[in-house]
Amino acid sequence: MARQLLKTTDVWLTESEEEAMEMVQEAKDRQADGQYTLTKGGYTAKPKKSKGEILYIEYKVTLEKTFE
């Protein structure tokens, strides 16, 4: 029986919202090549705090790709 990759979920951390948006857009553009279908793509902001004060914000980018 042959093995075939069906789905992957890539999770990335970025330092800026612009970079997170670019990653999602690049994944959408690359799916036109026909290698995969982007089934879910988005990002969330995760503030890092210390003693109630926000130190910095990380952006978690999630890209779910389905292969046919």
Backbone torsions as a table, in degrees:
resi	resn	phi	psi	omega
1	MET	NA	131.1	-179.4
2	ALA	-79.7	148.7	177.7
3	ARG	-98.7	140.7	-179.5
4	GLN	-142.0	130.0	176.5
5	LEU	-73.2	126.9	-177.3
6	LEU	-103.6	-40.5	-175.0
7	LYS	-153.0	144.0	172.2
8	THR	-133.2	154.0	173.1
9	THR	-126.1	116.0	179.0
10	ASP	-101.5	132.4	178.1
11	VAL	-123.5	125.7	-177.0
12	TRP	-125.3	153.2	171.3
13	LEU	-112.7	133.6	176.9
14	THR	-128.0	165.0	-177.3
15	GLU	-96.8	-13.7	-178.3
16	SER	-135.9	153.7	178.9
17	GLU	-67.4	-35.1	179.4
18	GLU	-62.1	-42.6	179.1
19	GLU	-65.1	-37.9	178.1
20	ALA	-63.9	-43.9	179.1
21	MET	-64.6	-38.6	178.7
22	GLU	-62.9	-41.4	-179.8
23	MET	-62.4	-42.6	179.1
24	VAL	-65.4	-43.7	-179.6
25	GLN	-64.9	-40.1	178.0
26	GLU	-62.2	-40.6	178.7
27	ALA	-64.7	-38.9	177.2
28	LYS	-64.6	-41.3	-179.6
29	ASP	-67.9	-38.6	-177.5
30	ARG	-71.3	-22.6	180.0
31	GLN	-67.0	-16.8	177.2
32	ALA	-66.2	-20.7	177.3
33	ASP	-67.2	-18.4	177.8
34	GLY	89.2	4.4	-179.8
35	GLN	-75.9	-33.2	-179.4
36	TYR	-153.4	168.1	173.3
37	THR	-116.0	127.5	178.0
38	LEU	-79.7	107.0	-177.6
39	THR	-88.7	-24.2	177.2
40	LYS	-152.8	132.8	177.8
41	GLY	-149.6	128.8	-180.0
42	GLY	-176.3	-178.4	179.3
43	TYR	-146.7	157.6	175.8
44	THR	-132.7	148.6	177.8
45	ALA	-91.5	132.7	178.4
46	LYS	-125.0	100.7	179.0
47	PRO	-73.0	138.6	175.8
48	LYS	-101.7	123.0	-174.3
49	LYS	-118.2	155.7	172.4
50	SER	-142.0	118.7	-179.8
51	LYS	57.3	40.0	177.9
52	GLY	80.0	-2.2	-178.8
53	GLU	-104.7	134.2	179.4
54	ILE	-75.9	120.9	178.5
55	LEU	-85.0	-47.8	179.0
56	TYR	-163.8	168.6	-179.6
57	ILE	-119.6	128.3	173.3
58	GLU	-101.4	149.5	177.1
59	TYR	-115.8	120.8	-178.6
60	LYS	-96.8	115.7	-178.9
61	VAL	-101.6	128.9	178.5
62	THR	-119.4	125.2	179.1
63	LEU	-124.7	117.3	177.7
64	GLU	-106.3	120.0	-176.2
65	LYS	-116.0	136.3	176.9
66	THR	-113.9	131.6	179.4
67	PHE	-104.8	144.4	-178.2
68	GLU	-112.9	NA	NA
